[in-house]
């Protein structure tokens, strides 16, 4: 049997295989004879979405708008931000902390007043863009007391923050008293009988005349506008009556 045709076929197949391998390793040229460059890194540093856990963005989100405002009530003490990058290769930081695209940030504490939160987008090629959110937490409108007491006597009524009128009775030998009032909110300020007084601190002594004495405690909330006035009416007893012996009268035996 003549093996030469089979050998030639084998050599032909081997040459074709080597040719294919060589072509697959070649660098392709473009129409101008230049080698194809690898794809350029993306410069997209835009956001496609931005939201907050409390309040609402003003204005509404647009990728071209970088500055926003949010207003929240005094009861809101923290907030999270969710930012979504337009390009999957971009990375994000929210308030300086690395955050996954489309995921809520760690909670950010809010003081009363304005807190700025920066969202920085870094594109694949290093290009950056910063979106800024100014979150304003409103001041408290709480003008209530959490405690109220006199040094000279106990209040006749049980204290309740919602009750603003109280009474107390003292003997004639008590000619003054101090008042200790505690604001429910740390930002509130107090005036006792017209004199500024620290929350939880006894006032200066207040003189008591015989009869009814109205003492006012005025609470001004942290917003500077909301006020509440508590009144304590302290009644000082009349002096005791001394009986005098009539002239000429014989003393009783």
DOLO-285466 format. One record per residue: residue number from 1; residue in three letters; x, z negated, y negated of N, C-alpha, C in turn. Coordinates in Angstrom, 3 decimals, m for minus. Each point is the difference from the previous one (the first is absolute). Example, Ala and Ser with C-alpha at 12.3 -4.5 7.8 and 13.67 -1.06 7.14 Angstrom:
REM DOLO-285466
   nr  rest       npx       npz       npy      capx      capz      capy       cpx       cpz       cpy
    1   ALA    13.190    m7.800     5.690    m0.890     0.000    m1.190     0.900     0.000    m1.200
    2   SER    m0.350     0.720    m1.050     0.820    m0.060    m1.190    m0.770    m0.730    m1.090
This chain:
REM DOLO-285466
   nr  rest       npx       npz       npy      capx      capz      capy       cpx       cpz       cpy
    1   UNK     0.860     0.000     1.190    m0.860     0.000    m1.190     0.889     0.000    m1.230
    2   UNK    m0.298     0.838    m0.944     0.792     0.119    m1.215    m0.452    m1.054    m0.996
    3   UNK     0.947    m0.929    m0.379    m0.348    m1.099    m0.910     0.266     0.334    m1.446
    4   UNK     0.512     1.164    m0.306     0.383     0.314    m1.371    m1.199     0.041    m0.944
    5   UNK    m1.154     0.629     0.369    m1.149    m0.023    m0.930    m0.447    m1.421    m0.338
    6   UNK    m0.017    m0.882     1.019    m0.406    m1.394    m0.261     0.981    m0.679    m0.920
    7   UNK     1.312     0.260     0.189     1.014    m0.595    m0.848    m0.136     0.476    m1.437
    8   UNK    m0.292     1.313    m0.173    m0.183     0.547    m1.352    m1.210    m0.636    m0.678
    9   UNK    m1.050    m0.198     0.767    m1.196    m0.633    m0.573     0.298    m1.425    m0.454
   10   UNK     0.813    m0.712     0.797     0.364    m1.365    m0.340     0.817    m0.039    m1.300
   11   UNK     0.969     0.934    m0.092     0.833     0.066    m1.198    m0.861     0.319    m1.223
   12   UNK    m0.973     0.878     0.142    m0.876     0.379    m1.116    m0.816    m1.213    m0.491
   13   UNK    m0.555    m0.728     0.945    m0.776    m1.183    m0.372     0.870    m1.045    m0.690
   14   UNK     1.240    m0.154     0.487     0.903    m0.960    m0.598     0.346     0.381    m1.432
   15   UNK     0.247     1.278    m0.223     0.303     0.470    m1.355    m1.190    m0.217    m0.942
   16   UNK    m1.196     0.271     0.468    m1.195    m0.198    m0.827    m0.169    m1.480    m0.371
   17   UNK     0.269    m0.880     0.957    m0.115    m1.437    m0.257     0.999    m0.443    m1.057
   18   UNK     1.255     0.473     0.145     1.020    m0.360    m0.975    m0.332     0.545    m1.378
   19   UNK    m0.570     1.187    m0.064    m0.384     0.595    m1.279    m1.084    m0.819    m0.678
   20   UNK    m0.994    m0.435     0.781    m1.081    m0.813    m0.576     0.514    m1.331    m0.533
   21   UNK     0.914    m0.606     0.751     0.557    m1.267    m0.451     0.776     0.197    m1.287
   22   UNK     0.757     1.070    m0.086     0.774     0.265    m1.212    m0.880     0.253    m1.197
   23   UNK    m1.099     0.724     0.203    m0.895     0.278    m1.129    m0.694    m1.262    m0.491
   24   UNK    m0.351    m0.882     0.942    m0.703    m1.223    m0.417     0.898    m0.904    m0.824
   25   UNK     1.306     0.105     0.142     0.926    m0.820    m0.767     0.420     0.614    m1.304
   26   UNK    m0.470     1.163    m0.314     0.388     0.660    m1.240    m0.729    m0.591    m1.184
   27   UNK     0.615     0.007    m1.181    m0.634    m0.422    m1.248    m0.736     1.191    m0.578
   28   UNK    m1.285    m0.175    m0.277    m0.810     1.090    m0.534     0.286     0.179    m1.478
   29   UNK     0.026     1.217    m0.406     0.192     0.328    m1.405    m1.318     0.407    m0.604
   30   UNK    m0.158    m0.246    m1.320    m1.180     0.493    m0.679     0.241     1.447    m0.403
   31   UNK    m0.920     0.581    m0.731     0.084     1.413    m0.355     1.211     0.286    m0.860
   32   UNK     0.551    m1.001    m0.656     1.161     0.205    m0.867     1.311    m0.272     0.722
   33   UNK    m0.077    m0.291     1.276     1.202    m0.253     0.770     0.474    m1.432    m0.097
   34   UNK    m0.812    m0.901    m0.575     0.382    m1.402    m0.125    m0.539    m0.795     1.172
   35   UNK     0.745    m1.015     0.391    m0.458    m0.850     1.085    m1.208    m0.825    m0.463
   36   UNK    m0.980    m0.237     0.910    m1.177    m0.804    m0.326     0.425    m1.445    m0.266
   37   UNK    m0.446    m0.584    m1.149     0.303    m1.398    m0.332    m1.049    m0.904     0.630
   38   UNK     0.358    m1.264     0.320    m1.003    m0.942     0.514    m1.059    m0.259    m1.080
   39   UNK    m1.239    m0.382     0.406    m1.066    m0.259    m0.980     0.428    m1.064    m1.008
   40   UNK    m0.326     0.185    m1.273     0.348    m0.970    m1.039    m0.848    m1.250     0.148
   41   UNK     0.594    m1.170    m0.312    m0.749    m1.254     0.034    m1.086     0.027    m1.066
   42   UNK    m1.140    m0.619     0.318    m1.139     0.005    m0.922     0.289    m0.845    m1.242
   43   UNK    m0.464     0.465    m1.142     0.119    m0.754    m1.253    m1.348    m0.586    m0.426
   44   UNK    m0.953    m0.023     0.928    m1.347    m0.482    m0.306    m0.005    m1.524    m0.056
   45   UNK    m0.143    m0.556    m1.209    m0.065    m1.457    m0.194    m1.357    m0.399    m0.565
   46   UNK    m1.030     0.740     0.359    m1.353    m0.274    m0.497    m0.740    m0.915     0.974
   47   UNK    m1.018    m0.674    m0.528    m0.958    m0.711     0.836    m1.235     0.865     0.177
   48   UNK    m0.619    m0.129     1.163    m1.274     0.681     0.214    m1.175    m0.961    m0.104
   49   UNK     0.285    m1.308     0.033    m1.056    m1.011    m0.135     0.613    m1.314    m0.454
   50   UNK    m0.787    m0.777    m0.745     0.436    m1.303    m0.506    m1.228    m0.869    m0.205
   51   UNK     0.036    m1.227     0.532    m1.143    m0.902    m0.156     0.476    m1.451     0.005
   52   UNK    m0.886    m0.894    m0.459     0.292    m1.435    m0.045    m1.105    m0.753     0.721
   53   UNK     0.339    m1.200     0.491    m0.970    m0.784     0.772    m1.034    m0.692    m0.878
   54   UNK     0.319    m0.199    m1.286    m0.918    m0.659    m0.932    m0.124     0.855    m1.259
   55   UNK    m1.222     0.075    m0.562    m0.198     0.787    m1.208     0.072     1.493     0.287
   56   UNK     0.165     0.780    m1.050     0.049     1.461     0.125     1.012     0.564    m0.983
   57   UNK     0.654     1.103     0.410     0.974     0.649    m0.877    m0.693     0.639    m1.194
   58   UNK     0.615    m0.138    m1.157    m0.489     0.645    m1.215     1.184     0.690    m0.680
   59   UNK     0.008     1.351    m0.070    m1.031     0.927     0.488     0.034     0.108     1.520
   60   UNK    m0.949     0.769     0.544     0.009     0.252     1.430     1.271     0.741     0.402
   61   UNK     0.365    m0.112     1.275     1.282     0.547     0.432     0.089     1.517    m0.133
   62   UNK     1.153     0.439    m0.484     0.412     1.402    m0.008     1.504     0.000     0.195
   63   UNK     0.505     0.897     0.833     1.438     0.000     0.290     0.841     0.231    m1.242
   64   UNK    m0.577     0.632    m1.020     0.745     0.274    m1.228     0.021    m1.179    m0.965
   65   UNK    m0.884    m0.976     0.217    m0.090    m1.169    m0.894     0.820    m1.131     0.608
   66   UNK     0.896    m0.567    m0.793     0.906    m1.033     0.529    m0.303    m1.412    m0.498
   67   UNK    m0.867    m0.155    m0.991    m0.279    m1.334    m0.559    m1.474    m0.347     0.172
   68   UNK    m0.242    m1.203     0.559    m1.365    m0.435     0.282    m0.190    m1.454    m0.441
   69   UNK    m1.245    m0.381    m0.219    m0.350    m1.375    m0.350    m1.067    m0.492     0.967
   70   UNK     0.080    m1.289     0.336    m0.992    m0.640     0.860    m0.305    m1.366    m0.601
   71   UNK    m1.276    m0.377    m0.060    m0.394    m1.319    m0.496    m0.705    m0.753     1.119
   72   UNK     0.423    m1.258     0.225    m0.617    m0.823     1.039    m0.392    m1.339    m0.605
   73   UNK    m0.927    m0.676     0.638    m0.446    m1.306    m0.469     1.042    m1.074     0.234
   74   UNK    m0.216    m1.161    m0.597     0.958    m1.100     0.117     0.124    m0.502     1.432
   75   UNK    m1.062     0.154     0.786     0.027    m0.497     1.374     0.922     0.814     0.897
   76   UNK     0.381     1.197    m0.429     0.880     0.864     0.804     1.455    m0.402    m0.273
   77   UNK     0.679    m0.494     1.019     1.369    m0.490    m0.176     1.049     0.917     0.613
   78   UNK    m0.417     1.013     0.768     0.943     0.945     0.579    m0.679     1.335     0.252
   79   UNK     0.822     1.033     0.198    m0.519     1.353     0.166     0.940     0.775     0.913
   80   UNK    m0.533     0.989     0.729     0.836     0.913     0.768    m0.203     1.417    m0.528
   81   UNK     1.010     0.836     0.207    m0.035     1.396    m0.457     0.219     0.907     1.207
   82   UNK    m0.821     1.036     0.109     0.163     0.987     1.066     0.321     1.346    m0.641
   83   UNK     1.199     0.513     0.297     0.455     1.280    m0.558     0.301     0.956     1.155
   84   UNK    m0.390     1.266    m0.175     0.241     1.017     1.026     0.828     1.121    m0.596
   85   UNK     1.159     0.264     0.603     0.877     1.063    m0.489    m0.572     1.365     0.355
   86   UNK     0.185     0.955    m0.906    m0.461     1.363     0.244     0.799     0.661     1.118
   87   UNK     1.285    m0.333     0.102     0.872     0.585     1.018     0.378    m1.065     1.018
   88   UNK    m0.094     0.347     1.276     0.247    m0.972     1.056     1.440    m0.480     0.026
   89   UNK     0.923     0.791    m0.568     1.407    m0.381     0.008     0.360    m0.963    m1.131
   90   UNK    m0.903    m0.199    m0.958     0.265    m0.889    m1.131    m0.122    m1.456     0.436
   91   UNK     0.678    m0.892    m0.741    m0.082    m1.439     0.263    m0.544    m0.707    m1.240
   92   UNK    m0.521    m1.220     0.207    m0.666    m0.732    m1.082     0.525    m1.427    m0.111
   93   UNK     0.004    m0.516    m1.225     0.110    m1.438    m0.233    m1.152    m0.403    m0.916
   94   UNK    m0.576    m1.158     0.277    m1.068    m0.557    m0.834     0.460    m1.363    m0.475
   95   UNK     0.123    m0.176    m1.315     0.492    m1.241    m0.587     1.368    m0.353     0.579
   96   UNK     0.812     1.030     0.253     1.363    m0.206     0.475     0.161    m0.131     1.491
   97   UNK    m1.108    m0.027     0.750     0.079    m0.180     1.456    m0.358     1.308     0.705
   98   UNK     0.811     0.389     0.988    m0.277     1.211     0.765    m1.357    m0.124     0.684
   99   UNK    m0.803     1.050    m0.111    m1.368    m0.016     0.526    m0.280     1.346     0.652
  100   UNK    m0.651    m0.014     1.153    m0.345     1.246     0.675    m1.058     0.761    m0.790
  101   UNK     0.130     1.318    m0.006    m0.994     0.843    m0.657    m1.359    m0.206     0.659
  102   UNK    m1.029    m0.221    m0.837    m1.350    m0.191     0.512    m0.314    m1.401     0.469
  103   UNK     0.974    m0.920    m0.081    m0.215    m1.384     0.434    m0.055    m0.923    m1.202
  104   UNK    m0.777    m1.069     0.106    m0.091    m0.973    m1.085     1.319    m0.740    m0.151
  105   UNK     0.376    m0.274    m1.243     1.218    m0.758    m0.269    m0.195    m1.464     0.363
  106   UNK     1.076    m0.745    m0.040    m0.115    m1.459     0.109    m0.757    m0.517    m1.224
  107   UNK    m0.712    m1.146     0.115    m0.725    m0.536    m1.154     0.943    m0.283    m1.172
  108   UNK    m0.442     0.348    m1.201     0.780    m0.193    m1.222    m0.709    m1.051    m0.847
  109   UNK     0.720    m1.079    m0.352    m0.598    m1.085    m0.780    m0.318     0.469    m1.421
  110   UNK    m1.122    m0.496    m0.518    m0.427     0.341    m1.361    m0.089    m1.264    m0.844
  111   UNK     0.780    m0.057    m1.064    m0.135    m1.075    m0.976    m1.093     0.390    m0.997
  112   UNK    m0.518    m0.978    m0.734    m0.948     0.319    m1.060     0.716     0.859    m1.035
  113   UNK    m0.626     1.090    m0.395     0.639     0.962    m0.895     0.256     1.290     0.748
  114   UNK     1.040     0.742    m0.390     0.260     1.321     0.568     1.233    m0.016     0.897
  115   UNK    m0.164     0.556     1.198     1.089     0.170     0.962     0.180     1.488     0.255
  116   UNK     1.215     0.519    m0.206     0.250     1.426     0.265     0.534     0.178     1.413
  117   UNK    m0.608     0.937     0.714     0.414     0.321     1.366     0.474     1.448     0.007
  118   UNK     1.258     0.214     0.424     0.558     1.345     0.072    m0.064     0.524     1.424
  119   UNK    m0.455     1.241     0.136     0.014     0.716     1.281     0.998     1.145    m0.158
  120   UNK     1.116    m0.077     0.713     1.067     1.001    m0.125    m0.001     0.883     1.243
  121   UNK    m0.131     1.311    m0.241     0.015     0.983     1.087     1.356     0.701    m0.023
  122   UNK     0.674     0.026     1.135     1.290     0.688     0.112    m0.155     1.172     0.952
  123   UNK     0.220     1.218    m0.533    m0.136     1.208     0.809     1.157     0.107     0.988
  124   UNK    m0.117     0.964     0.925     1.026     0.208     1.021     1.357     0.316    m0.617
  125   UNK    m0.001     0.708    m1.155     1.270     0.362    m0.626     0.499    m1.048    m0.992
  126   UNK    m0.695    m1.148    m0.106     0.418    m1.070    m0.893    m0.725    m0.032    m1.329
  127   UNK    m0.819     1.008    m0.286    m0.797     0.004    m1.235    m0.961    m1.189     0.008
  128   UNK    m0.154    m0.677    m1.146    m0.893    m1.155    m0.067    m1.083     0.196    m1.066
  129   UNK    m1.106    m0.677     0.221    m1.089    m0.033    m0.984    m0.632    m1.380     0.074
  130   UNK    m0.261    m0.594    m1.173    m0.548    m1.359    m0.054    m1.423     0.014    m0.554
  131   UNK    m0.884    m0.617     0.750    m1.379    m0.235    m0.446    m0.102    m1.475    m0.375
  132   UNK    m0.614    m0.315    m1.138    m0.076    m1.370    m0.509    m1.463    m0.465    m0.071
  133   UNK    m0.237    m1.213     0.505    m1.342    m0.595    m0.049     0.100    m1.315    m0.770
  134   UNK    m0.688    m0.106    m1.132    m0.029    m1.238    m0.793    m1.270    m0.765     0.382
  135   UNK     0.181    m1.100     0.722    m1.142    m0.797     0.470    m0.175    m1.202    m0.924
  136   UNK    m1.167    m0.095    m0.629    m0.293    m1.113    m0.910    m0.964    m0.971     0.680
  137   UNK     0.494    m1.221     0.195    m0.855    m1.062     0.543    m0.571    m0.785    m1.167
  138   UNK    m1.326    m0.069    m0.071    m0.657    m0.658    m1.131     0.224    m1.511     0.030
  139   UNK    m0.022    m0.608    m1.163     0.128    m1.454    m0.107    m1.270    m0.664     0.512
  140   UNK     0.142    m1.255     0.386    m1.132    m0.740     0.548    m1.036    m0.328    m1.077
  141   UNK    m1.276     0.015     0.400    m1.085    m0.428    m0.892    m0.536    m1.368     0.425
  142   UNK     0.767    m0.706     0.824    m0.426    m1.306     0.514     0.265    m1.073    m1.057
  143   UNK    m1.083    m0.559    m0.552     0.121    m1.056    m1.019    m0.623    m1.299     0.499
  144   UNK     0.088    m0.243     1.294    m0.581    m1.219     0.557     1.073    m1.058     0.234
  145   UNK    m0.461    m1.236     0.162     0.873    m1.111     0.367    m0.114    m0.267     1.491
  146   UNK     1.070    m0.521     0.576    m0.056    m0.423     1.403    m0.068    m1.519     0.114
  147   UNK     0.286    m0.715    m1.103    m0.068    m1.468     0.008    m0.138    m0.505    m1.422
  148   UNK    m0.648    m1.161    m0.133    m0.220    m0.608    m1.318    m0.131    m1.503     0.194
  149   UNK     0.738    m0.775    m0.791    m0.050    m1.454     0.160     0.335    m0.704    m1.308
  150   UNK    m0.489    m1.259    m0.144     0.305    m0.876    m1.127     0.878    m1.142     0.482
  151   UNK     0.799    m0.547    m0.917     0.791    m1.176     0.348    m0.822    m1.279    m0.111
  152   UNK    m1.035     0.010    m0.856    m0.740    m1.230    m0.303    m1.130    m0.285     0.974
  153   UNK    m0.521     1.018     0.645    m1.148    m0.198     0.888    m0.176     1.230     0.869
  154   UNK    m0.757    m0.186     1.071    m0.339     1.143     0.856    m1.173     0.766    m0.618
  155   UNK    m0.048     1.277     0.251    m1.143     0.781    m0.449    m1.242    m0.442     0.768
  156   UNK    m1.131    m0.018    m0.685    m1.247    m0.366     0.667    m0.432     1.071     0.992
  157   UNK     0.356     1.260    m0.274    m0.376     1.101     0.869     1.198     0.447     0.849
  158   UNK    m0.272     0.517     1.186     1.066     0.576     0.833     0.456     1.305    m0.629
  159   UNK     1.317     0.158    m0.115     0.495     1.210    m0.674    m0.301     1.253     0.813
  160   UNK    m0.428     1.035    m0.726    m0.231     1.327     0.569     0.443     1.013    m1.050
  161   UNK     0.847     0.977     0.362     0.471     0.971    m1.002    m1.125     0.709    m0.754
  162   UNK    m1.153     0.134     0.653    m1.108     0.713    m0.645    m0.801    m0.895    m0.928
  163   UNK     0.221    m1.317     0.065    m0.711    m0.940    m0.873     0.889    m0.320    m1.201
  164   UNK    m0.563     0.164    m1.196     0.829    m0.157    m1.205    m0.312    m1.254    m0.809
  165   UNK    m1.035    m0.767     0.346    m0.359    m1.201    m0.768     0.108    m1.240     0.886
  166   UNK     0.719    m1.018    m0.519     0.221    m1.229     0.754    m0.169    m1.200    m0.918
  167   UNK    m0.207    m1.168     0.630    m0.109    m1.242    m0.769     0.862    m1.075     0.664
  168   UNK     0.327    m1.030    m0.810     0.727    m1.164     0.508    m0.321    m1.185    m0.892
  169   UNK     0.058    m1.192     0.562    m0.308    m1.215    m0.745     1.185    m0.947     0.059
  170   UNK     0.314    m0.602    m1.169     1.093    m0.968    m0.059    m0.485    m1.237    m0.739
  171   UNK     0.688    m1.111     0.241    m0.342    m1.234    m0.687     0.460     0.042    m1.450
  172   UNK    m0.455    m0.987    m0.739     0.354    m0.052    m1.418     1.483    m0.239    m0.220
  173   UNK     0.640    m0.614     0.985     1.419    m0.292    m0.164     0.889     1.231     0.205
  174   UNK    m0.580     1.123     0.403     0.769     1.247     0.199    m0.136     0.832    m1.267
  175   UNK     1.104     0.187    m0.699    m0.088     0.716    m1.271     0.664     1.379     0.017
  176   UNK     0.479     0.434     1.175     0.590     1.344     0.093     0.048     0.448     1.457
  177   UNK     0.213     1.284     0.183     0.143     0.559     1.351     0.846     1.260    m0.075
  178   UNK     0.617     0.342     1.113     0.642     1.321     0.107    m0.839     0.843     0.957
  179   UNK     0.174     1.298    m0.112    m0.711     0.948     0.872     1.039     0.854     0.703
  180   UNK    m0.170     0.163     1.311     0.862     0.900     0.768    m0.862     1.112     0.573
  181   UNK     0.288     1.219    m0.410    m0.745     1.166     0.466     0.972     0.969     0.675
  182   UNK    m0.428     0.585     1.098     0.842     0.954     0.734    m0.709     1.343     0.073
  183   UNK     0.662     1.036    m0.504    m0.589     1.341     0.020     0.038     0.559     1.418
  184   UNK    m1.015     0.751     0.354    m0.051     0.618     1.325     1.034     1.122     0.136
  185   UNK     0.308     0.666    m1.111     0.961     1.101     0.008     1.227    m0.389    m0.809
  186   UNK     1.172     0.292     0.551     1.245    m0.410    m0.664     0.193     0.665    m1.362
  187   UNK    m0.614     1.155    m0.211     0.199     0.722    m1.258    m0.901    m0.514    m1.124
  188   UNK    m0.959    m0.850     0.326    m0.917    m0.523    m1.012     0.686    m1.064    m0.852
  189   UNK    m0.501    m0.173    m1.228     0.503    m1.040    m0.900    m1.135    m0.955    m0.352
  190   UNK     0.397    m1.220    m0.441    m0.991    m1.047    m0.272     0.170    m0.592    m1.383
  191   UNK    m1.149    m0.406    m0.584    m0.015    m0.858    m1.181    m0.923    m1.168     0.305
  192   UNK     0.515    m1.214    m0.198    m0.806    m1.197     0.215    m0.201    m0.685    m1.339
  193   UNK    m1.260    m0.109    m0.388    m0.362    m0.571    m1.299     0.732     0.725    m1.128
  194   UNK     0.180     1.321     0.175     0.613     0.832    m1.029     1.513     0.085     0.050
  195   UNK     0.638    m0.699     0.953     1.461    m0.007     0.079     0.468     0.732     1.255
  196   UNK     0.920     0.993    m0.140     0.511     0.684     1.190     0.632    m1.005     0.968
  197   UNK    m0.359     0.131     1.268     0.471    m0.937     1.026     0.303     0.775     1.271
  198   UNK     1.103    m0.361     0.645     0.359     0.683     1.243    m0.995    m0.337     1.100
  199   UNK    m0.259     1.009     0.833    m0.873    m0.210     1.151     0.578    m1.074     0.907
  200   UNK    m0.868    m0.935     0.420     0.422    m1.071     0.901     0.728    m1.145    m0.666
  201   UNK     0.094     0.034    m1.340     0.715    m1.041    m0.751    m0.987    m0.797    m0.852
  202   UNK     0.192    m1.304    m0.064    m0.897    m0.845    m0.796     0.125     0.344    m1.486
  203   UNK    m1.133    m0.001    m0.688    m0.009     0.251    m1.439     0.540    m1.213    m0.748
  204   UNK     0.164     0.161    m1.301     0.283    m1.160    m0.845    m1.213    m0.921     0.024
  205   UNK     0.200    m1.315    m0.258    m1.154    m0.911    m0.041    m1.020     0.450    m1.046
  206   UNK    m1.252    m0.066     0.375    m1.102     0.392    m0.881    m0.790    m1.271    m0.336
  207   UNK    m0.137    m0.275    m1.291    m0.686    m1.227    m0.437    m1.486     0.072     0.348
  208   UNK    m0.558    m1.144     0.366    m1.416    m0.100     0.341    m0.686    m0.959    m0.965
  209   UNK    m1.001     0.513    m0.704    m0.820    m0.850    m0.855    m1.120    m0.602     0.848
  210   UNK    m0.618    m1.029    m0.513    m1.145    m0.569     0.698    m1.122     1.032     0.008
  211   UNK    m0.575     0.216     1.163    m1.053     1.001     0.142     0.523     1.225     0.747
  212   UNK    m0.607     1.149    m0.256     0.346     1.223     0.715     1.179     0.716    m0.654
  213   UNK     0.923     0.458     0.817     1.174     0.754    m0.461     0.100     1.286     0.827
  214   UNK    m0.150     1.147    m0.651     0.068     1.293     0.702     1.440     0.509    m0.018
  215   UNK     0.549     0.200     1.185     1.360     0.538     0.141    m0.109     1.378     0.647
  216   UNK     0.597     1.004    m0.630    m0.097     1.354     0.529     1.316     0.426     0.649
  217   UNK    m0.131     0.769     1.065     1.143     0.626     0.680    m0.288     1.505     0.005
  218   UNK     0.792     0.760    m0.744    m0.203     1.448    m0.091     1.059     0.714     0.830
  219   UNK    m0.469     0.858     0.911     0.890     0.759     0.875    m0.027     1.458    m0.444
  220   UNK     1.180     0.585    m0.232     0.111     1.422    m0.333     0.690     0.709     1.159
  221   UNK    m0.662     1.007     0.563     0.527     0.708     1.166     1.247     0.803    m0.360
  222   UNK     0.679     0.472     1.014     1.219     0.771    m0.195    m0.200     1.290    m0.757
  223   UNK    m1.234     0.519    m0.002    m0.262     1.236    m0.750    m0.092    m0.244    m1.498
  224   UNK     0.033    m1.285    m0.413    m0.017    m0.338    m1.422    m1.350     0.119    m0.661
  225   UNK    m1.009     0.426     0.752    m1.315     0.229    m0.591    m1.078    m0.899     0.591
  226   UNK     0.077    m0.262     1.281    m1.033    m0.786     0.679     0.269    m1.490    m0.202
  227   UNK    m1.031    m0.729    m0.435     0.151    m1.440    m0.215    m1.147    m0.760     0.642
  228   UNK     0.260    m1.261     0.289    m1.035    m0.915     0.498     0.288    m1.375    m0.595
  229   UNK    m1.067    m0.703    m0.432     0.159    m1.327    m0.593    m0.717    m1.043     0.842
  230   UNK     0.741    m1.027     0.392    m0.549    m1.146     0.719    m0.120    m1.150    m1.007
  231   UNK    m1.070    m0.750     0.103    m0.232    m1.118    m0.917    m0.193    m1.295     0.786
  232   UNK     0.717    m1.033    m0.425    m0.166    m1.340     0.587    m0.510    m0.924    m1.104
  233   UNK    m1.153    m0.593     0.219    m0.541    m0.960    m0.957     0.302    m1.406     0.517
  234   UNK     0.898    m0.657    m0.720     0.417    m1.357     0.393    m0.753    m0.995    m0.885
  235   UNK    m0.753    m0.884     0.626    m0.771    m1.000    m0.743     0.713    m1.351     0.077
  236   UNK     0.387    m0.494    m1.207     0.641    m1.304    m0.086    m1.065    m1.035    m0.349
  237   UNK    m0.017    m1.055     0.753    m1.053    m1.014    m0.155     0.117    m0.722    m1.343
  238   UNK    m1.156    m0.545    m0.433    m0.033    m0.822    m1.209     0.759    m1.310     0.268
  239   UNK     0.512    m0.619    m1.067     0.665    m1.292     0.211    m1.033    m1.035     0.434
  240   UNK     0.430    m1.013     0.745    m0.959    m1.026     0.451    m0.559    m0.789    m1.184
  241   UNK    m1.264    m0.429     0.104    m0.652    m0.760    m1.069     0.387    m1.478     0.145
  242   UNK     0.480    m0.582    m1.099     0.363    m1.417     0.001    m1.118    m0.805    m0.662
  243   UNK    m0.543    m0.971     0.709    m1.084    m0.833    m0.532     0.590    m1.126    m0.836
  244   UNK    m0.459    m0.149    m1.286     0.475    m1.053    m0.887    m1.013    m1.158    m0.027
  245   UNK     0.544    m1.214    m0.062    m0.858    m1.178    m0.028    m0.584    m0.178    m1.400
  246   UNK    m1.385    m0.304    m0.080    m0.653    m0.191    m1.294     0.432    m1.331    m0.623
  247   UNK     0.064     0.017    m1.356     0.378    m1.216    m0.714    m1.074    m1.077     0.187
  248   UNK     0.464    m1.218     0.173    m0.911    m1.142     0.144    m0.574    m0.151     1.371
  249   UNK     0.193     0.970     0.809    m0.564    m0.094     1.324     0.856    m0.914     0.854
  250   UNK    m0.656    m0.825     0.764     0.743    m0.891     0.870     0.396     0.727     1.259
  251   UNK     1.189    m0.229     0.369     0.434     0.643     1.255    m0.783    m0.511     1.168
  252   UNK    m0.262     0.851     0.929    m0.709    m0.425     1.221     0.897    m0.874     0.866
  253   UNK    m0.691    m1.000     0.576     0.724    m0.891     0.900    m0.203     0.439     1.430
